[in-house]
């Protein structure tokens, strides 16, 4: 291998690592923003994207837990987001 090739590969690796670091740091900032949100905020932002949100007293606490598990994968929610939303709906019941 010639020196120029090795320098190019090294530069490419450094650039890739820099991009990964930036994306990771941005993800941490977003995670903190989400962590600061209440269940009511998360419910309003996520559930109404695809359908009308039912009244919290439409379902029992156990039904909201089941619905939360089902909708988590559809709305791409984290466990913490799902738990906050379900807790909000159960308390509003």
Buried (B, 14 or more C-beta within 10 A) or exposed (E): EEEEEEEEEEEEEEEEEEEEEEEEEEEEEEEEEBEEBEBBBBBBBBBEEEEEBEEBEEBEEEEBBEBBEEBBEEBEBEEEBBBBBBBBBBEEB
